[in-house]
């Protein structure tokens, strides 16, 4: 569920932070 929430929130956040969240998801 956390991954889905991150994807939804990433759309509202700057693309720079979106790529950071994507990198964190890969680490997790």
N, C-alpha and C positions, 0 to 999 in steps of 0.2 A: 504493500500500500504506500510505503514511503516513496518508492520510485515514481509512482503515478502522481503523487502530490508534487514531487520535485518538477516533473515535466509540466504540470499545470502552472506552477508558480514561475517556472523559468520563462514562460511566455510573457508574464507581466514584468519580469526583471530585465535589466540590460543584457544584450547578447554576450557581453564580456563575462558577466556573472553566470550566464547560462552555460558557457563553455566550462567554467570552473565547476559548476554542479555536475556537468557531464563527466569531468575528470574524477570528481569525488565518487560518483556512482561506479566508475570503473574500479576504483580502489576498494570500495565496499564489496 
